[in-house]
Amino acid sequence: MNSECVLCSENGGEVLWQDDFCRVVLVDEAGYSGFCRVILKQHVAEFSDLSASDRNRLMQLVFAVESAVRNTLQPDKVNLASLGNMVPHLHWHVIPRFKQDHHFPAPIWAETVRSEIPTLVSTKQLLALRIALQALQP
């Protein structure tokens, strides 16, 4: 662990599932309900630093989170990203995207193209996502 790393010292969101290897969190990102992160528990900066079996284990969880997001929120698209430029700790973003969101079709970190958006994810859908993620069995 690295005491200077925010993902080593903080959860990075609302923890919905975890084991000894990683955790799945729901991120509080305005306009992007259902945004999740899959965060490795050990401080590793690059995917290629993991063994093949650990890479497979992590990706199976990313795929399980993506499936839960798709099944519960029914987005138009799901973005998967592992950037690490700002926080060099291995984590994956799982972002449900809707054609009416602030940035679509651009990445959510791009300039906003819509200032007003309708509610894209209902409270019921978000609850269903929480339940699905808590029940993950990757």
N, CA, C and O atoms as CSV, one atom per row, in Angstrom:
chain,resi,resn,atom,element,x,y,z
A,1,MET,N,N,0.839,-1.176,0.000
A,1,MET,CA,C,0.000,0.000,0.000
A,1,MET,C,C,0.886,1.242,0.000
A,1,MET,O,O,2.026,1.217,0.463
A,2,ASN,N,N,0.334,2.314,-0.527
A,2,ASN,CA,C,1.053,3.578,-0.628
A,2,ASN,C,C,0.244,4.633,0.121
A,2,ASN,O,O,-0.878,4.950,-0.275
A,3,SER,N,N,0.801,5.176,1.196
A,3,SER,CA,C,0.061,6.126,2.030
A,3,SER,C,C,-0.281,7.421,1.297
A,3,SER,O,O,-1.163,8.156,1.741
A,4,GLU,N,N,0.386,7.714,0.198
A,4,GLU,CA,C,0.102,8.925,-0.578
A,4,GLU,C,C,-0.942,8.702,-1.669
A,4,GLU,O,O,-1.339,9.649,-2.348
A,5,CYS,N,N,-1.383,7.476,-1.838
A,5,CYS,CA,C,-2.339,7.129,-2.894
A,5,CYS,C,C,-3.754,7.180,-2.339
A,5,CYS,O,O,-4.059,6.544,-1.330
A,6,VAL,N,N,-4.614,7.940,-3.001
A,6,VAL,CA,C,-6.000,8.080,-2.555
A,6,VAL,C,C,-6.760,6.750,-2.611
A,6,VAL,O,O,-7.654,6.532,-1.794
A,7,LEU,N,N,-6.435,5.867,-3.538
A,7,LEU,CA,C,-7.137,4.588,-3.621
A,7,LEU,C,C,-6.578,3.538,-2.663
A,7,LEU,O,O,-7.187,2.485,-2.474
A,8,CYS,N,N,-5.424,3.818,-2.058
A,8,CYS,CA,C,-4.909,2.976,-0.982
A,8,CYS,C,C,-5.473,3.428,0.360
A,8,CYS,O,O,-5.708,2.610,1.249
A,9,SER,N,N,-5.687,4.729,0.503
A,9,SER,CA,C,-6.107,5.280,1.794
A,9,SER,C,C,-7.609,5.512,1.913
A,9,SER,O,O,-8.112,5.680,3.024
A,10,GLU,N,N,-8.344,5.527,0.786
A,10,GLU,CA,C,-9.789,5.745,0.801
A,10,GLU,C,C,-10.468,4.698,-0.073
A,10,GLU,O,O,-9.826,4.052,-0.901
A,11,ASN,N,N,-11.774,4.539,0.121
A,11,ASN,CA,C,-12.522,3.538,-0.652
A,11,ASN,C,C,-12.705,3.909,-2.112
A,11,ASN,O,O,-12.757,3.026,-2.968
A,12,GLY,N,N,-12.804,5.198,-2.417
A,12,GLY,CA,C,-13.015,5.633,-3.794
A,12,GLY,C,C,-14.472,5.635,-4.211
A,12,GLY,O,O,-14.777,5.790,-5.393
A,13,GLY,N,N,-15.375,5.466,-3.260
A,13,GLY,CA,C,-16.807,5.441,-3.523
A,13,GLY,C,C,-17.499,4.554,-2.510
A,13,GLY,O,O,-16.887,4.102,-1.543
A,14,GLU,N,N,-18.778,4.308,-2.738
A,14,GLU,CA,C,-19.567,3.455,-1.844
A,14,GLU,C,C,-19.244,1.987,-2.155
A,14,GLU,O,O,-19.570,1.494,-3.235
A,15,VAL,N,N,-18.613,1.304,-1.220
A,15,VAL,CA,C,-18.219,-0.085,-1.443
A,15,VAL,C,C,-19.466,-0.971,-1.454
A,15,VAL,O,O,-20.233,-1.012,-0.492
A,16,LEU,N,N,-19.644,-1.679,-2.572
A,16,LEU,CA,C,-20.784,-2.585,-2.712
A,16,LEU,C,C,-20.370,-4.050,-2.706
A,16,LEU,O,O,-21.179,-4.932,-2.416
A,17,TRP,N,N,-19.120,-4.301,-3.024
A,17,TRP,CA,C,-18.614,-5.682,-3.044
A,17,TRP,C,C,-17.111,-5.616,-2.875
A,17,TRP,O,O,-16.461,-4.696,-3.371
A,18,GLN,N,N,-16.562,-6.590,-2.175
A,18,GLN,CA,C,-15.105,-6.685,-2.085
A,18,GLN,C,C,-14.689,-8.073,-1.638
A,18,GLN,O,O,-15.458,-8.819,-1.031
A,19,ASP,N,N,-13.459,-8.388,-1.956
A,19,ASP,CA,C,-12.817,-9.585,-1.439
A,19,ASP,C,C,-11.385,-9.192,-1.100
A,19,ASP,O,O,-11.087,-8.003,-0.984
A,20,ASP,N,N,-10.513,-10.147,-0.943
A,20,ASP,CA,C,-9.131,-9.835,-0.566
A,20,ASP,C,C,-8.333,-9.205,-1.710
A,20,ASP,O,O,-7.247,-8.674,-1.477
A,21,PHE,N,N,-8.842,-9.253,-2.923
A,21,PHE,CA,C,-8.128,-8.824,-4.118
A,21,PHE,C,C,-8.526,-7.435,-4.615
A,21,PHE,O,O,-7.666,-6.646,-5.006
A,22,CYS,N,N,-9.813,-7.139,-4.600
A,22,CYS,CA,C,-10.278,-5.857,-5.109
A,22,CYS,C,C,-11.650,-5.514,-4.532
A,22,CYS,O,O,-12.254,-6.300,-3.802
A,23,ARG,N,N,-12.122,-4.320,-4.879
A,23,ARG,CA,C,-13.438,-3.875,-4.431
A,23,ARG,C,C,-14.166,-3.221,-5.594
A,23,ARG,O,O,-13.550,-2.727,-6.538
A,24,VAL,N,N,-15.492,-3.229,-5.503
A,24,VAL,CA,C,-16.348,-2.566,-6.475
A,24,VAL,C,C,-17.055,-1.449,-5.732
A,24,VAL,O,O,-17.690,-1.673,-4.702
A,25,VAL,N,N,-16.938,-0.240,-6.270
A,25,VAL,CA,C,-17.567,0.913,-5.624
A,25,VAL,C,C,-18.495,1.607,-6.596
A,25,VAL,O,O,-18.291,1.590,-7.810
A,26,LEU,N,N,-19.522,2.220,-6.028
A,26,LEU,CA,C,-20.430,3.073,-6.768
A,26,LEU,C,C,-19.927,4.495,-6.564
A,26,LEU,O,O,-19.756,4.937,-5.428
A,27,VAL,N,N,-19.693,5.199,-7.640
A,27,VAL,CA,C,-19.086,6.526,-7.603
A,27,VAL,C,C,-20.168,7.595,-7.595
A,27,VAL,O,O,-21.147,7.496,-8.334
A,28,ASP,N,N,-19.999,8.603,-6.773
A,28,ASP,CA,C,-20.930,9.733,-6.725
A,28,ASP,C,C,-20.460,10.765,-7.752
A,28,ASP,O,O,-19.700,11.676,-7.422
A,29,GLU,N,N,-20.910,10.618,-8.985
A,29,GLU,CA,C,-20.518,11.497,-10.082
A,29,GLU,C,C,-21.780,12.124,-10.657
A,29,GLU,O,O,-22.603,11.436,-11.262
A,30,ALA,N,N,-21.929,13.426,-10.466
A,30,ALA,CA,C,-23.136,14.124,-10.911
A,30,ALA,C,C,-23.422,13.842,-12.386
A,30,ALA,O,O,-22.546,13.985,-13.239
A,31,GLY,N,N,-24.654,13.443,-12.670
A,31,GLY,CA,C,-25.063,13.172,-14.039
A,31,GLY,C,C,-24.719,11.779,-14.525
A,31,GLY,O,O,-25.063,11.417,-15.650
A,32,TYR,N,N,-24.042,10.984,-13.695
A,32,TYR,CA,C,-23.617,9.649,-14.107
A,32,TYR,C,C,-23.945,8.609,-13.050
A,32,TYR,O,O,-23.058,7.917,-12.550
A,33,SER,N,N,-25.225,8.502,-12.712
A,33,SER,CA,C,-25.676,7.472,-11.775
A,33,SER,C,C,-25.312,6.107,-12.334
A,33,SER,O,O,-25.472,5.843,-13.526
A,34,GLY,N,N,-24.827,5.255,-11.462
A,34,GLY,CA,C,-24.442,3.911,-11.887
A,34,GLY,C,C,-22.984,3.790,-12.276
A,34,GLY,O,O,-22.536,2.700,-12.629
A,35,PHE,N,N,-22.223,4.887,-12.221
A,35,PHE,CA,C,-20.788,4.877,-12.507
A,35,PHE,C,C,-20.117,4.040,-11.412
A,35,PHE,O,O,-20.259,4.329,-10.224
A,36,CYS,N,N,-19.398,3.019,-11.820
A,36,CYS,CA,C,-18.707,2.133,-10.875
A,36,CYS,C,C,-17.202,2.136,-11.138
A,36,CYS,O,O,-16.738,2.472,-12.227
A,37,ARG,N,N,-16.471,1.756,-10.115
A,37,ARG,CA,C,-15.041,1.495,-10.266
A,37,ARG,C,C,-14.745,0.119,-9.693
A,37,ARG,O,O,-15.312,-0.282,-8.676
A,38,VAL,N,N,-13.857,-0.590,-10.355
A,38,VAL,CA,C,-13.315,-1.845,-9.850
A,38,VAL,C,C,-11.879,-1.506,-9.485
A,38,VAL,O,O,-11.069,-1.182,-10.354
A,39,ILE,N,N,-11.567,-1.583,-8.196
A,39,ILE,CA,C,-10.289,-1.084,-7.684
A,39,ILE,C,C,-9.481,-2.233,-7.098
A,39,ILE,O,O,-9.944,-2.934,-6.197
A,40,LEU,N,N,-8.288,-2.418,-7.608
A,40,LEU,CA,C,-7.358,-3.417,-7.073
A,40,LEU,C,C,-6.958,-2.998,-5.662
A,40,LEU,O,O,-6.725,-1.814,-5.420
A,41,LYS,N,N,-6.876,-3.929,-4.741
A,41,LYS,CA,C,-6.533,-3.576,-3.357
A,41,LYS,C,C,-5.032,-3.378,-3.150
A,41,LYS,O,O,-4.634,-2.679,-2.218
A,42,GLN,N,N,-4.208,-3.964,-3.981
A,42,GLN,CA,C,-2.770,-3.731,-3.849
A,42,GLN,C,C,-2.366,-2.535,-4.708
A,42,GLN,O,O,-2.999,-2.261,-5.727
A,43,HIS,N,N,-1.326,-1.831,-4.305
A,43,HIS,CA,C,-0.900,-0.654,-5.049
A,43,HIS,C,C,-0.033,-1.095,-6.231
A,43,HIS,O,O,1.152,-1.398,-6.085
A,44,VAL,N,N,-0.661,-1.118,-7.393
A,44,VAL,CA,C,-0.006,-1.475,-8.647
A,44,VAL,C,C,-0.439,-0.430,-9.657
A,44,VAL,O,O,-1.619,-0.088,-9.730
A,45,ALA,N,N,0.502,0.081,-10.438
A,45,ALA,CA,C,0.180,1.147,-11.387
A,45,ALA,C,C,-0.262,0.621,-12.756
A,45,ALA,O,O,-1.114,1.229,-13.402
A,46,GLU,N,N,0.294,-0.477,-13.192
A,46,GLU,CA,C,0.045,-0.944,-14.560
A,46,GLU,C,C,-0.534,-2.350,-14.583
A,46,GLU,O,O,-0.166,-3.208,-13.781
A,47,PHE,N,N,-1.442,-2.560,-15.516
A,47,PHE,CA,C,-2.093,-3.849,-15.698
A,47,PHE,C,C,-1.070,-4.947,-15.955
A,47,PHE,O,O,-1.218,-6.066,-15.463
A,48,SER,N,N,-0.039,-4.633,-16.719
A,48,SER,CA,C,0.982,-5.634,-17.065
A,48,SER,C,C,1.881,-6.001,-15.878
A,48,SER,O,O,2.684,-6.928,-15.984
A,49,ASP,N,N,1.760,-5.289,-14.750
A,49,ASP,CA,C,2.500,-5.655,-13.541
A,49,ASP,C,C,1.876,-6.853,-12.830
A,49,ASP,O,O,2.507,-7.458,-11.963
A,50,LEU,N,N,0.652,-7.196,-13.188
A,50,LEU,CA,C,-0.030,-8.332,-12.575
A,50,LEU,C,C,0.333,-9.631,-13.285
A,50,LEU,O,O,0.714,-9.632,-14.455
A,51,SER,N,N,0.209,-10.713,-12.567
A,51,SER,CA,C,0.380,-12.025,-13.199
A,51,SER,C,C,-0.798,-12.265,-14.140
A,51,SER,O,O,-1.826,-11.596,-14.043
A,52,ALA,N,N,-0.643,-13.206,-15.034
A,52,ALA,CA,C,-1.725,-13.526,-15.978
A,52,ALA,C,C,-2.985,-13.937,-15.231
A,52,ALA,O,O,-4.086,-13.537,-15.611
A,53,SER,N,N,-2.843,-14.722,-14.187
A,53,SER,CA,C,-4.038,-15.159,-13.452
A,53,SER,C,C,-4.708,-13.992,-12.732
A,53,SER,O,O,-5.936,-13.944,-12.663
A,54,ASP,N,N,-3.930,-13.050,-12.194
A,54,ASP,CA,C,-4.522,-11.876,-11.551
A,54,ASP,C,C,-5.174,-10.947,-12.575
A,54,ASP,O,O,-6.213,-10.350,-12.293
A,55,ARG,N,N,-4.574,-10.820,-13.759
A,55,ARG,CA,C,-5.214,-10.024,-14.827
A,55,ARG,C,C,-6.562,-10.631,-15.197
A,55,ARG,O,O,-7.556,-9.918,-15.342
A,56,ASN,N,N,-6.587,-11.955,-15.348
A,56,ASN,CA,C,-7.844,-12.632,-15.686
A,56,ASN,C,C,-8.871,-12.470,-14.577
A,56,ASN,O,O,-10.047,-12.229,-14.848
A,57,ARG,N,N,-8.440,-12.600,-13.348
A,57,ARG,CA,C,-9.351,-12.457,-12.200
A,57,ARG,C,C,-9.962,-11.058,-12.172
A,57,ARG,O,O,-11.166,-10.906,-11.967
A,58,LEU,N,N,-9.133,-10.042,-12.377
A,58,LEU,CA,C,-9.617,-8.664,-12.373
A,58,LEU,C,C,-10.586,-8.423,-13.527
A,58,LEU,O,O,-11.637,-7.810,-13.338
A,59,MET,N,N,-10.239,-8.897,-14.709
A,59,MET,CA,C,-11.114,-8.668,-15.860
A,59,MET,C,C,-12.440,-9.407,-15.726
A,59,MET,O,O,-13.468,-8.898,-16.171
A,60,GLN,N,N,-12.442,-10.585,-15.129
A,60,GLN,CA,C,-13.706,-11.292,-14.908
A,60,GLN,C,C,-14.627,-10.457,-14.027
A,60,GLN,O,O,-15.841,-10.447,-14.230
A,61,LEU,N,N,-14.056,-9.758,-13.050
A,61,LEU,CA,C,-14.867,-8.895,-12.194
A,61,LEU,C,C,-15.345,-7.663,-12.968
A,61,LEU,O,O,-16.496,-7.254,-12.821
A,62,VAL,N,N,-14.481,-7.073,-13.782
A,62,VAL,CA,C,-14.886,-5.933,-14.614
A,62,VAL,C,C,-16.048,-6.345,-15.512
A,62,VAL,O,O,-17.022,-5.605,-15.648
A,63,PHE,N,N,-15.948,-7.525,-16.126
A,63,PHE,CA,C,-17.021,-8.015,-17.003
A,63,PHE,C,C,-18.310,-8.245,-16.206
A,63,PHE,O,O,-19.400,-7.952,-16.698
A,64,ALA,N,N,-18.194,-8.763,-14.992
A,64,ALA,CA,C,-19.375,-8.990,-14.159
A,64,ALA,C,C,-20.047,-7.671,-13.786
A,64,ALA,O,O,-21.275,-7.580,-13.772
A,65,VAL,N,N,-19.246,-6.651,-13.484
A,65,VAL,CA,C,-19.809,-5.331,-13.157
A,65,VAL,C,C,-20.476,-4.742,-14.398
A,65,VAL,O,O,-21.582,-4.208,-14.316
A,66,GLU,N,N,-19.809,-4.839,-15.542
A,66,GLU,CA,C,-20.413,-4.333,-16.782
A,66,GLU,C,C,-21.757,-5.011,-17.039
A,66,GLU,O,O,-22.726,-4.342,-17.398
A,67,SER,N,N,-21.825,-6.307,-16.862
A,67,SER,CA,C,-23.078,-7.040,-17.080
A,67,SER,C,C,-24.160,-6.575,-16.117
A,67,SER,O,O,-25.314,-6.417,-16.516
A,68,ALA,N,N,-23.806,-6.354,-14.860
A,68,ALA,CA,C,-24.783,-5.872,-13.875
A,68,ALA,C,C,-25.297,-4.487,-14.261
A,68,ALA,O,O,-26.492,-4.210,-14.158
A,69,VAL,N,N,-24.392,-3.625,-14.704
A,69,VAL,CA,C,-24.788,-2.278,-15.140
A,69,VAL,C,C,-25.728,-2.372,-16.339
A,69,VAL,O,O,-26.761,-1.703,-16.370
A,70,ARG,N,N,-25.381,-3.192,-17.320
A,70,ARG,CA,C,-26.219,-3.328,-18.518
A,70,ARG,C,C,-27.590,-3.898,-18.184
A,70,ARG,O,O,-28.607,-3.417,-18.683
A,71,ASN,N,N,-27.614,-4.918,-17.341
A,71,ASN,CA,C,-28.879,-5.583,-17.030
A,71,ASN,C,C,-29.817,-4.717,-16.201
A,71,ASN,O,O,-31.034,-4.788,-16.369
A,72,THR,N,N,-29.269,-3.903,-15.313
A,72,THR,CA,C,-30.132,-3.126,-14.420
A,72,THR,C,C,-30.455,-1.737,-14.947
A,72,THR,O,O,-31.569,-1.251,-14.752
A,73,LEU,N,N,-29.502,-1.089,-15.612
A,73,LEU,CA,C,-29.704,0.296,-16.053
A,73,LEU,C,C,-30.071,0.415,-17.521
A,73,LEU,O,O,-30.640,1.425,-17.936
A,74,GLN,N,N,-29.757,-0.593,-18.303
A,74,GLN,CA,C,-30.031,-0.618,-19.740
A,74,GLN,C,C,-29.538,0.647,-20.448
A,74,GLN,O,O,-30.314,1.325,-21.121
A,75,PRO,N,N,-28.257,0.962,-20.297
A,75,PRO,CA,C,-27.705,2.146,-20.963
A,75,PRO,C,C,-27.581,1.919,-22.467
A,75,PRO,O,O,-27.664,0.790,-22.950
A,76,ASP,N,N,-27.379,3.018,-23.197
A,76,ASP,CA,C,-27.146,2.913,-24.633
A,76,ASP,C,C,-25.769,2.326,-24.926
A,76,ASP,O,O,-25.562,1.697,-25.964
A,77,LYS,N,N,-24.825,2.536,-24.001
A,77,LYS,CA,C,-23.446,2.067,-24.161
A,77,LYS,C,C,-22.818,1.993,-22.784
A,77,LYS,O,O,-23.258,2.696,-21.874
A,78,VAL,N,N,-21.811,1.172,-22.606
A,78,VAL,CA,C,-21.015,1.150,-21.377
A,78,VAL,C,C,-19.580,1.456,-21.768
A,78,VAL,O,O,-19.026,0.820,-22.665
A,79,ASN,N,N,-18.975,2.432,-21.092
A,79,ASN,CA,C,-17.568,2.735,-21.308
A,79,ASN,C,C,-16.744,2.025,-20.240
A,79,ASN,O,O,-17.056,2.097,-19.051
A,80,LEU,N,N,-15.697,1.345,-20.671
A,80,LEU,CA,C,-14.717,0.731,-19.778
A,80,LEU,C,C,-13.411,1.470,-19.983
A,80,LEU,O,O,-12.958,1.650,-21.114
A,81,ALA,N,N,-12.810,1.897,-18.885
A,81,ALA,CA,C,-11.557,2.643,-19.010
A,81,ALA,C,C,-10.650,2.363,-17.824
A,81,ALA,O,O,-11.101,2.276,-16.682
A,82,SER,N,N,-9.381,2.226,-18.114
A,82,SER,CA,C,-8.364,2.132,-17.081
A,82,SER,C,C,-7.286,3.127,-17.467
A,82,SER,O,O,-6.414,2.828,-18.283
A,83,LEU,N,N,-7.351,4.304,-16.880
A,83,LEU,CA,C,-6.449,5.389,-17.264
A,83,LEU,C,C,-5.278,5.502,-16.285
A,83,LEU,O,O,-4.137,5.197,-16.632
A,84,GLY,N,N,-5.569,5.937,-15.074
A,84,GLY,CA,C,-4.528,6.026,-14.059
A,84,GLY,C,C,-3.591,7.196,-14.194
A,84,GLY,O,O,-2.552,7.222,-13.534
A,85,ASN,N,N,-3.917,8.172,-15.027
A,85,ASN,CA,C,-3.035,9.335,-15.170
A,85,ASN,C,C,-3.054,10.200,-13.915
A,85,ASN,O,O,-2.013,10.688,-13.477
A,86,MET,N,N,-4.232,10.388,-13.341
A,86,MET,CA,C,-4.368,11.209,-12.139
A,86,MET,C,C,-4.089,10.399,-10.878
A,86,MET,O,O,-3.497,10.910,-9.927
A,87,VAL,N,N,-4.510,9.151,-10.869
A,87,VAL,CA,C,-4.310,8.258,-9.723
A,87,VAL,C,C,-3.661,6.980,-10.254
A,87,VAL,O,O,-4.359,6.094,-10.747
A,88,PRO,N,N,-2.333,6.873,-10.160
A,88,PRO,CA,C,-1.638,5.704,-10.705
A,88,PRO,C,C,-1.765,4.466,-9.811
A,88,PRO,O,O,-0.777,3.936,-9.302
A,89,HIS,N,N,-2.989,4.035,-9.644
A,89,HIS,CA,C,-3.335,2.824,-8.881
A,89,HIS,C,C,-4.324,2.091,-9.769
A,89,HIS,O,O,-5.335,2.666,-10.174
A,90,LEU,N,N,-4.051,0.850,-10.073
A,90,LEU,CA,C,-4.860,0.109,-11.043
A,90,LEU,C,C,-6.329,0.049,-10.635
A,90,LEU,O,O,-6.682,-0.478,-9.580
A,91,HIS,N,N,-7.171,0.604,-11.501
A,91,HIS,CA,C,-8.618,0.569,-11.312
A,91,HIS,C,C,-9.280,0.719,-12.672
A,91,HIS,O,O,-8.719,1.303,-13.599
A,92,TRP,N,N,-10.482,0.180,-12.765
A,92,TRP,CA,C,-11.266,0.249,-13.994
A,92,TRP,C,C,-12.517,1.058,-13.746
A,92,TRP,O,O,-13.184,0.878,-12.727
A,93,HIS,N,N,-12.842,1.949,-14.668
A,93,HIS,CA,C,-14.091,2.702,-14.651
A,93,HIS,C,C,-15.108,1.920,-15.483
A,93,HIS,O,O,-14.808,1.483,-16.594
A,94,VAL,N,N,-16.300,1.750,-14.940
A,94,VAL,CA,C,-17.401,1.118,-15.660
A,94,VAL,C,C,-18.516,2.158,-15.660
A,94,VAL,O,O,-19.163,2.391,-14.639
A,95,ILE,N,N,-18.731,2.783,-16.819
A,95,ILE,CA,C,-19.580,3.973,-16.889
A,95,ILE,C,C,-20.760,3.743,-17.828
A,95,ILE,O,O,-20.574,3.592,-19.035
A,96,PRO,N,N,-21.987,3.714,-17.272
A,96,PRO,CA,C,-23.145,3.620,-18.151
A,96,PRO,C,C,-23.324,4.931,-18.904
A,96,PRO,O,O,-23.273,6.008,-18.311
A,97,ARG,N,N,-23.531,4.834,-20.201
A,97,ARG,CA,C,-23.682,6.028,-21.033
A,97,ARG,C,C,-25.051,6.011,-21.698
A,97,ARG,O,O,-25.560,4.971,-22.115
A,98,PHE,N,N,-25.616,7.192,-21.777
A,98,PHE,CA,C,-26.922,7.382,-22.400
A,98,PHE,C,C,-26.795,8.479,-23.449
A,98,PHE,O,O,-26.041,9.433,-23.260
A,99,LYS,N,N,-27.511,8.353,-24.532
A,99,LYS,CA,C,-27.430,9.333,-25.613
A,99,LYS,C,C,-27.790,10.739,-25.149
A,99,LYS,O,O,-27.412,11.717,-25.794
A,100,GLN,N,N,-28.520,10.855,-24.033
A,100,GLN,CA,C,-28.918,12.171,-23.528
A,100,GLN,C,C,-27.995,12.685,-22.421
A,100,GLN,O,O,-28.272,13.745,-21.860
A,101,ASP,N,N,-26.899,11.974,-22.078
A,101,ASP,CA,C,-26.068,12.441,-20.968
A,101,ASP,C,C,-25.276,13.696,-21.355
A,101,ASP,O,O,-25.290,14.109,-22.514
A,102,HIS,N,N,-24.597,14.291,-20.393
A,102,HIS,CA,C,-23.906,15.569,-20.587
A,102,HIS,C,C,-22.878,15.578,-21.708
A,102,HIS,O,O,-22.646,16.617,-22.327
A,103,HIS,N,N,-22.259,14.434,-21.978
A,103,HIS,CA,C,-21.116,14.405,-22.880
A,103,HIS,C,C,-21.286,13.526,-24.115
A,103,HIS,O,O,-20.474,13.606,-25.037
A,104,PHE,N,N,-22.306,12.705,-24.156
A,104,PHE,CA,C,-22.441,11.717,-25.232
A,104,PHE,C,C,-22.407,12.386,-26.607
A,104,PHE,O,O,-23.088,13.391,-26.812
A,105,PRO,N,N,-21.641,11.858,-27.540
A,105,PRO,CA,C,-20.916,10.602,-27.551
A,105,PRO,C,C,-19.468,10.715,-27.081
A,105,PRO,O,O,-18.743,9.720,-27.104
A,106,ALA,N,N,-19.035,11.881,-26.661
A,106,ALA,CA,C,-17.651,12.078,-26.202
A,106,ALA,C,C,-17.445,11.428,-24.826
A,106,ALA,O,O,-18.416,11.100,-24.144
A,107,PRO,N,N,-16.191,11.244,-24.425
A,107,PRO,CA,C,-15.911,10.721,-23.080
A,107,PRO,C,C,-16.458,11.666,-22.012
A,107,PRO,O,O,-16.629,12.859,-22.264
A,108,ILE,N,N,-16.730,11.137,-20.828
A,108,ILE,CA,C,-17.310,11.980,-19.785
A,108,ILE,C,C,-16.343,13.042,-19.282
A,108,ILE,O,O,-16.756,13.974,-18.593
A,109,TRP,N,N,-15.078,12.918,-19.613
A,109,TRP,CA,C,-14.087,13.902,-19.186
A,109,TRP,C,C,-13.906,15.012,-20.223
A,109,TRP,O,O,-13.125,15.941,-20.013
A,110,ALA,N,N,-14.621,14.914,-21.328
A,110,ALA,CA,C,-14.541,15.934,-22.385
A,110,ALA,C,C,-15.405,17.143,-22.006
A,110,ALA,O,O,-16.037,17.171,-20.950
A,111,GLU,N,N,-15.413,18.120,-22.881
A,111,GLU,CA,C,-16.245,19.305,-22.657
A,111,GLU,C,C,-17.722,18.923,-22.744
A,111,GLU,O,O,-18.116,18.124,-23.594
A,112,THR,N,N,-18.527,19.496,-21.865
A,112,THR,CA,C,-19.964,19.222,-21.832
A,112,THR,C,C,-20.627,19.676,-23.128
A,112,THR,O,O,-20.349,20.764,-23.632
A,113,VAL,N,N,-21.504,18.831,-23.657
A,113,VAL,CA,C,-22.255,19.200,-24.863
A,113,VAL,C,C,-23.723,19.485,-24.561
A,113,VAL,O,O,-24.417,20.071,-25.392
A,114,ARG,N,N,-24.206,19.084,-23.396
A,114,ARG,CA,C,-25.577,19.347,-22.957
A,114,ARG,C,C,-25.551,19.821,-21.521
A,114,ARG,O,O,-24.948,19.173,-20.665
A,115,SER,N,N,-26.194,20.938,-21.243
A,115,SER,CA,C,-26.211,21.419,-19.860
A,115,SER,C,C,-27.371,20.840,-19.070
A,115,SER,O,O,-27.230,20.576,-17.876
A,116,GLU,N,N,-28.487,20.643,-19.699
A,116,GLU,CA,C,-29.673,20.097,-19.032
A,116,GLU,C,C,-29.897,18.688,-19.554
A,116,GLU,O,O,-29.903,18.453,-20.763
A,117,ILE,N,N,-30.080,17.753,-18.628
A,117,ILE,CA,C,-30.389,16.387,-19.048
A,117,ILE,C,C,-31.541,15.855,-18.204
A,117,ILE,O,O,-31.704,16.250,-17.050
A,118,PRO,N,N,-32.326,14.971,-18.771
A,118,PRO,CA,C,-33.405,14.355,-17.992
A,118,PRO,C,C,-32.817,13.338,-17.013
A,118,PRO,O,O,-31.639,12.991,-17.105
A,119,THR,N,N,-33.627,12.871,-16.094
A,119,THR,CA,C,-33.189,11.788,-15.213
A,119,THR,C,C,-33.021,10.545,-16.071
A,119,THR,O,O,-33.964,10.095,-16.721
A,120,LEU,N,N,-31.823,9.998,-16.069
A,120,LEU,CA,C,-31.517,8.871,-16.942
A,120,LEU,C,C,-31.589,7.529,-16.225
A,120,LEU,O,O,-31.792,6.489,-16.852
A,121,VAL,N,N,-31.419,7.562,-14.897
A,121,VAL,CA,C,-31.446,6.341,-14.091
A,121,VAL,C,C,-32.406,6.577,-12.936
A,121,VAL,O,O,-32.259,7.536,-12.179
A,122,SER,N,N,-33.384,5.700,-12.807
A,122,SER,CA,C,-34.359,5.851,-11.727
A,122,SER,C,C,-33.791,5.335,-10.407
A,122,SER,O,O,-32.818,4.582,-10.383
A,123,THR,N,N,-34.410,5.750,-9.331
A,123,THR,CA,C,-34.031,5.267,-8.005
A,123,THR,C,C,-34.170,3.755,-7.941
A,123,THR,O,O,-33.334,3.075,-7.347
A,124,LYS,N,N,-35.228,3.228,-8.553
A,124,LYS,CA,C,-35.465,1.778,-8.580
A,124,LYS,C,C,-34.336,1.052,-9.322
A,124,LYS,O,O,-33.879,0.000,-8.874
A,125,GLN,N,N,-33.888,1.605,-10.444
A,125,GLN,CA,C,-32.789,0.988,-11.198
A,125,GLN,C,C,-31.492,1.016,-10.395
A,125,GLN,O,O,-30.739,0.042,-10.389
A,126,LEU,N,N,-31.234,2.132,-9.719
A,126,LEU,CA,C,-30.014,2.249,-8.928
A,126,LEU,C,C,-30.026,1.258,-7.764
A,126,LEU,O,O,-28.989,0.682,-7.435
A,127,LEU,N,N,-31.167,1.056,-7.150
A,127,LEU,CA,C,-31.291,0.057,-6.092
A,127,LEU,C,C,-31.037,-1.338,-6.658
A,127,LEU,O,O,-30.350,-2.148,-6.035
A,128,ALA,N,N,-31.586,-1.617,-7.829
A,128,ALA,CA,C,-31.369,-2.917,-8.475
A,128,ALA,C,C,-29.887,-3.130,-8.770
A,128,ALA,O,O,-29.380,-4.243,-8.629
A,129,LEU,N,N,-29.188,-2.065,-9.180
A,129,LEU,CA,C,-27.752,-2.172,-9.438
A,129,LEU,C,C,-27.004,-2.469,-8.143
A,129,LEU,O,O,-26.132,-3.337,-8.117
A,130,ARG,N,N,-27.336,-1.759,-7.076
A,130,ARG,CA,C,-26.679,-2.019,-5.783
A,130,ARG,C,C,-26.844,-3.483,-5.372
A,130,ARG,O,O,-25.888,-4.132,-4.947
A,131,ILE,N,N,-28.059,-3.988,-5.504
A,131,ILE,CA,C,-28.343,-5.380,-5.131
A,131,ILE,C,C,-27.550,-6.336,-6.031
A,131,ILE,O,O,-26.968,-7.303,-5.540
A,132,ALA,N,N,-27.524,-6.075,-7.329
A,132,ALA,CA,C,-26.793,-6.941,-8.269
A,132,ALA,C,C,-25.300,-6.944,-7.967
A,132,ALA,O,O,-24.655,-7.991,-8.024
A,133,LEU,N,N,-24.752,-5.783,-7.649
A,133,LEU,CA,C,-23.312,-5.708,-7.380
A,133,LEU,C,C,-22.967,-6.371,-6.048
A,133,LEU,O,O,-21.916,-7.001,-5.925
A,134,GLN,N,N,-23.831,-6.236,-5.064
A,134,GLN,CA,C,-23.572,-6.884,-3.770
A,134,GLN,C,C,-23.610,-8.399,-3.885
A,134,GLN,O,O,-23.012,-9.107,-3.075
A,135,ALA,N,N,-24.315,-8.890,-4.890
A,135,ALA,CA,C,-24.462,-10.347,-5.073
A,135,ALA,C,C,-23.457,-10.917,-6.077
A,135,ALA,O,O,-23.558,-12.089,-6.437
A,136,LEU,N,N,-22.499,-10.125,-6.532
A,136,LEU,CA,C,-21.543,-10.609,-7.546
A,136,LEU,C,C,-20.861,-11.888,-7.106
A,136,LEU,O,O,-20.512,-12.068,-5.939
A,137,GLN,N,N,-20.683,-12.769,-8.074
A,137,GLN,CA,C,-19.928,-13.992,-7.880
A,137,GLN,C,C,-19.041,-14.195,-9.095
A,137,GLN,O,O,-19.274,-15.093,-9.904
A,138,PRO,N,N,-18.029,-13.359,-9.218
A,138,PRO,CA,C,-17.179,-13.428,-10.431
A,138,PRO,C,C,-16.394,-14.719,-10.522
A,138,PRO,O,O,-15.644,-14.919,-11.477
